Amino acid sequence: MDVFTTKSGTVRGRRAERDRGIVVVRGLPYAAPPFGALRFREPQPPEPWDGVRDCTAFGPVAPQSAELPGAPVWSPGDEDVLTLNIWTPADGPGDLPVLVWIHGGAYVFGSSAQPDFDGTALAGEGLVVVTLNSRLGFEGFGHVPCADRGAAFPDNRGLLDQIAALEWVRDNIAAFGGSPDRVTLAGQSSGATSVACLTVATRARGLFRRAVLHSAVNAFASVEQAARTTAEVAAEAGVPATRAGLLAAPPEALVAATDRVCARYAQDPASGQRHYDPAIYGPVADGVLLTADPLEALAAGAGGPVELLVCHTTEEYWLLDAVGSSAKITTKEQLAVFAADFGLPDSLVEGHRERLPDAPVLDVYLSLHSGLLFAEYSSRLAEAHARAGGRAFLARFDRRRDQAGRRVRAWHCADIPFAFGNLHEESLHVLVGGPPGEADAELSRRMTGAWAAFAAHGDPGWEPLDGSAGSGSAVRVWRTAEERADAVRRAAEGAAGGASRAQNGFRDLWRTAGLPLLAP
């Protein structure tokens, strides 16, 4: 059956192109368009409809300037942006585990329509898969000055959208064969940090029982920092940094102003931390939805009974360098300035140089920034939850490929096509180094199976962290069979144990440094 009845009305999906046994429903509204009188406000329920609504195409993406391969672009006037998509087995038994996905994109770009996030393969593992769009950029995370502590125009509107989507899942997913009591929330990069925020947010409690975080990003702001960003963006847009001024600026003006502010940071080496990765939006510690960085909150036990599966790649930041979104740090002098801007001790920098003795300065910088922004933060989230008595699993993605004289590293985003089972998608080959071989397909099957098993039973196939210092042998390292065999051979020969051993060495350096890893 390809027709489903929700609380707002009846919808029609279609059979998935890759697997006719899977039905996909696209562009289903979970909240009203957040514009006009609803702009900068909490998400509101969608208007009900009569008849059968055709849901066979993805909904519009949130306001942004990005143009991503295989995905729609935003155009001014596209307003029905709070939609979700569902993949479900056509003849499923019902009461299936549900996986809800939040995409990444530095809180300013991306959508659920990206080919990376096609849920067909995961649905084939016996899941109901939900992907969603939420507000991004200023629309989702810009601070709007408000006399009532933000009650009318709250911070973290993007997170509130995600909560609204989870509430929709709770109220409607049974119609699609899913169990509202078996929901796993998953995300990557800024999507993973969104998941971490919702894991510790009281308002989201009870809406999911498990969480998957891939490459959570160390980015969080105080209200004061968010207000300073608003002042910069408003000035660039030529409007007052007031509620009235911001409402008068159309979404496209704030998107363009945001791009110009980011470009200015990228071009100014003296601009501090934002020069290296000019991402200016993120979750805000507003004292309402969020009271602390998720790392602090998890350490205090705020994750409660939610089970975590956390993963990061071993060469995260190399992707940002490859696509030109990171500063080029190629001299010792530039590296020293970077370390000073982030308050990194000399011992940490020298430790990375010693573990990469023949590497250029750029690689030392990329290794440091990988740990600071992604790898170390992700690992600490899992470890903090385990030490607080929670159940947490930790993994690293360490698959590489050399092809046509080019090395594709285990970099940011490379793990997601494997976990979703979408290696066949041509637009993703730049991430994984061309068409997949059988070893890649086998790795993908193992990763997809781990996600499915975790969502279904809370056990991805290896031991959870025990809450003691360090991660030790409880870490699953994702490699192809050839890479695993090579690692065993190198270990037997006494050779340097590859990136995994280096990663353990880097972890020791970060622990010794004792950095809190909270963005200042």
N, C-alpha and C positions, 0 to 999 in steps of 0.2 A: 504494500500500500504506500502510495506516494503523497497522500493527503493527510494532514494532521490538524487537530483542533487545539488551539491555545486559548488562554483566557481573554485574549484580545480579538480572536477570530480564527478562521480556518486558513491554512496555507497549503500550497502545493509545491513539492520539490521535484527532483528528477533523479534518475539513476546516475551514479558516478561513471564518468567516461572510462576509468581504468578498471572498475570492478562493478559489474551490473548488480551484484548482490548488496551494494551499499547505496543508500539513498542520501542525497545531499540537499539541504535546504539552505539557500543563500539569501542574504539581505533582509533578514527578519527583524523588524524593529523591536528592541527591548525597552526603549524610552523615546520620548518625544524629541523632535529636532531641537537642539539647544541654542536657538537663535531667536531674534525678535524679543518678545517679553521674557523669554527663558534664558537669554544670553548671560553667561557668567553665574548662573544659578544652579542649584542642585538639579539633577536629572528628574524628570517627571514621567509618569506612565505614558505609554503610547496611546493614541486615540484608537478605539476599537474600530473594526471595519465589518462590513457585511459581505456576504459571498465568499468566494475562495480567492485568496491573494496569491498571485504567482510569485514564488520565491525561488527563481532559478538563476538569478544573476546577483553578484556581489553588490552591496550597497555602496553609496559614495564614501570616499575616504575623508578623514578629518582634514581641516585646513592645514596645508603644508606646501612647501615649494618643491619637494622631492619628486623625481620621476624615476621609479624603480622598475627594473625589467619584469615584464609579465604582469604588472599590477596597474590598476587605474590611477590617474592623477586627479588632484583636486582642482576644481574650477569654481570661481566665485559664483555663488548662488546654489551650490550643492550644500544642502542643509540637513538632510535626513541621514546623519552620520552615525547615529547610535544604533547600529544593527549588529546582528550576530549570524553565524552560519553553523549548521549542524550536519555531521556525518553519522549515520546510524545504520546498523545491519538491517536489511529489508525484512528478513525473517528472524530477527533476534528474539530471544525468549522473554525480553523485558527485564526490568530490574538490573540493567547492566551498569557497570561502573562508568562514571562520566569524567572526562578530562576537559577542562576549560583552559584555553590558551590565550595569553596576553603577549602580543608581539613587542619587540624592542624597537629602537630607533632614537635613542637619546631624548626621548619625550617630545620630539619635534617632527618625526617622520615615520613612515611605515603604515601597514594596514594588514588586516586579516586576509586580504585578497592576494598576498604575495604567494608565489608558487611554493615557497619553502613550507607553507603551513597547510597544504592540502591534507585533509584528515583521512583519506581513503585507507591507507595502509594501517593506521592505528585502529580505525573502525573494524578493519579485517581481523584485528587481534581481539575483538570482542568488547570494544569500548564504544561509547557514544562520545563523539568529539565535538566540542564547541569552540569556535574562534570568534573574536569580537573586535570591533572598533570602539575606541573611546576618544575623548577630546585630547588634543596634543597642544604643544606650544603654549602661547599665552592663553588661548581658549581653555586649556585644561589645567595649566599650572601657574599662570600669571597671577600675581597678587593684586587684587582690586581693593583699594582703600574703602573701608566700610566702618561706620561708627559703632555698629553692634557686634564687634569682634568677628565679623565675617559671616554672621548667620544668614544674611540675605545673599551675599556674594562670597561664598566660602573659598578658601584655598583648597588645593588638592581635588579640583573638580574632575580631573581624569580618574583619580582613584574612586571617587564617588560614582562615576559612570560604571566602573568595573564592579563595584558593589551592587549597583542596580542590575547589571547583567547576571551576577550570581543570584540575586533575589528572583530574577526571571527564571533562571535555571531551576531554582528550588520549587517554584510554583508551576512550571510547565514541562520540565524535562521528562516526566513520566509518560507524557503523550508520545514521546519519541523513543520509548523503550529504555530510558535511563532512570537510575535510582537517585532521588534527591539526597539520600543519606550516604551516597558513595561518591562524592565529588572530590576530585583532585584538581587543584589550581596550579597551573604551570606557566612559566614564562622564561624569556631569555633577555639578558642585558638589562635595559631599563624595564622591560617586562618582568624580569626576575626580581628586581628591586621592588617593583609594584607588588609582586606576590609576597615578598618579605614584609612590606608595609601592612598589607592586609592580614598577614598571619598574626601580627601583634596588635591590630586595631580592634578595639572592643566591638565596634559597629559591624565588623565582618564576622564576628565569632559565630560558629555554628553553620556557616554557609559552605564550608569545605572541611574535609578531615585530613587531607594530605596535600603536600605542596612540592612541586618540582621547580628548582631554581637553577638555571644554566647561566653562568657568567654574570652574577649579580654585580651591579656597578656601585662603587662607593661615591654616591652623590646625594646630598641631603642639604637642606637650607633652613635657616631660621626665618621667621617672619621679617626680621630686619633686612636680611640678605635678599629675600624675595622682593621687598619693597624697593631696595636699591636697583634691582634688575628692572622692575616696573618703571622706575624713573628714567633709566637709560632707554628702554624700548619706547616709552611714550615720547621722550625728547626726539628720538630718531623718527618717530611717526608724525611729529609736529602737532601733538595734542597734549593737554595738561595731564599730569599723572593723577587724575581724579576719576571717580566713578563715572561722572558725566563725560569727561574727556575720552576715556577708554571705550565707553559704549558708543561714542560718536565715530570712533575709528572702525571702519569695516574690517572684517577678518583678514582680507588680503593685505591691508595696510600694516597690520600687526605682524603678519608673516614676513613681509618685506623688511620691516623695521628690525625684526629679530635677526634676519639674515645679515643685515648690515652691522648690527652690534656684534654678532659672532665673527664676521669678517674683520672687524676692527681689532678685536682681541687676537685673532690669528696672525695679524700683520704686525703686532706690537710686542716685541720680545720683552719689553719692560712692564707688561700688563699683569704679571704675576701668574697665578695658577691657571687662569682661563686661557692664557696664550697657548698652552700645550694641547688642550682639548676644549675648544670653546663651546661647551654645552652649558647653556645658561638657565635651563629649567630643570626642575626635579621636585620630588616630594618636599613638603614644607612642614616643619614641626609647629603646627598651628595651635597646639594645646587643645584641640577639639577632636579631630580624627586621629592625629598623631601627636604624641607627647615627647618622643625621643627617636633617635636613629634606630632602625630595626636591630642593629648589632647590640646596642645597649639594652633594648627592650627584651630581646631573646635571652641575653645574659641574666636578666632579672626574672625570667620565667614567663614572660608574656605570651610565648608561643603555645603554652598549655599542652593539650593532647595532640596538636597537629603534628603529623609525621613529615619529615623533610627528606628530600632527595636533592642534593646539591652537587653541581658539576661545574668545572671550569676547564678551559683549554690550557695547554702548557705554553702557548706562545700567543696569548691574546692580542697584544697591542701591535703585532706585526701587520695585521689587516689594516688598522687605521693608518699606519705608515704607507701601506701599499696603495690605498685609495686616496692619499693626500689630505686626510683630515687631521693629521697630527703634525706638530712642529718637527722640523728636521734638526736634531741635536747631533752634531757630528764632531764637535771639539770638546776637549777636556774642560775648557772655560765655560762653554754652554752647559755641560753636564753639571758643573759646580753650581751654576745659577739655578738650574732645575732643582737640584737637591736643596738649595737654600730656600727656594720658593715654597717647597713642600715640607720644609723642616726635617729633611732626611739626614741622619747622622753620617759622618764620614765613614764609619765602620760598615754601614750598610752598602754604601756606594763601592767601597774598596772590596767588600766581600763579593759583590756581583762581578767586579772586574777580575778577581782571582778565579772565580768559577767559570769565567769566559775569557781565558787568557789570550786567545788569538783573535777575539772578536773585535770588530771596529767599535768606536764609541757609540755609534747609532744603536748597535745591538745591545750594549749595556744599558743605554737609556730605555730602549723598548722593553727589556727585561724588568727594569725597575718600575716602569710605568704599568706594565702588565700586573705586577704584584700589587702596586698601590691602588689601582683602579678596579681590578677584577679578581685576580687569583687569590690574593691573601684575604681580601674582604669576603669572598665566597666561602673560603675554607673556615674563616672565623665564625661566620654565621652558623655553619653546621656544628662546629665545636662548641660554640656558646649555647646552642640549644641542647646539645647532648649533656654538657656540664650542668645545665639547669634541670636535668631530669627528663628531657624530651628524647624522642627517638629520631635519629638522624643518620643518613647514609651519605657518603662522600665519594665522588668520582672525578677523574681527570681524563680529558680527551687528548690523545697523544698520537694521532694518525697523521702521517706526512706522505707526500708524493713528489717524485721528481719526474718531470715530463718536458721534453723538448727544451732541455737546458734551463728550465724554470722550476724552482722548488716551491711547492705549495705547503705551507706550514700548518701546524696545529693551531690555527689562529681563530680569532673571534668569529663566531657564526658558523665555522666549518662543521661543528658537531650537529647542528640542527637538521640539515638534510638527512643525516644518518638516523637520527632519532625519530624523525617523522616518516622515514622510508621513502624519501623523494629524490633519491640520487639520479633517477632517470631524467629529471627535469633539466633541459639543456641550459636554461638561464642560470642554473646553480653551478654549472661546471667550473666557473671561474673560482668558486669557493673551494671546490674539492679537487681541482686539477684535471678536468676533462671527464670523459665518460667513465663510469665506474667499472672496475673489474670484478671478478667473482669474490676476491678477498674483501673488497669494499662492500659488496652485497651481503656477505656473511656477517661483517661487522655491523652493518645496518640492521640486519635481522636480530642480532643480539641486543642492540640498543633499543630498538622498537619493542622487543619482548620484555626488556627490563622496565621500560615505562609502563607497559600494559600490566605486568605482574605487580608493580608497585601500586598502580591505581586500583587494581582488583583486590590485592591481599596485603599491601604494605611491605612487600618483600621483593626487592629488585634482583636478588640473587647473590648477595654477599652480606657480610656482617655489618651491623650498624656500629657507629662510633661508641666507645664505652664510657665517654665522658672524662677520661683521664687526659693529661697534657699530651698534645700532639695527635696526629691522625694515624700514624703507623701503618700496619698491614691491612687496616680496614678500608683502605682506599681502593676502589676499582679503577684500573687504568685501561681505557679503551684504545686498543690497537688492532690492526689487522693480524691475521694468523702469521703472515710473514714477519711483521714487526715483532710479534711476541717471540717467535723463534729466534730472531736476530738478537733480541734483548737477552734471552737465555744463553745464547752462544757467547755474547760479549761478557756476560757475568761469569760464565765458566772460564773464559780466558783471562779474567781479571781486568778487562778493559773498563774504561769509563762507562757507567751504566746507562748512558743516553739521557734523554730529557727528563725521564722520571727521577733518576738519581739526582740530576741537577735541580729538579724542582724540590726535592726533599732538602737539598742543601740551601736553596733559596728560602724555604720555609724556616729553617733553623736560623738564618740570618734575620728574618723578620721577627721571629720570637725573641731573639737576643736583643734586637733594637727596642722592643717593648712599645712600639708605636700604637696609639689608640685607634688609628685609622678612621678618624672622624673628620670629615671635610671641615676646615676652619671657616 
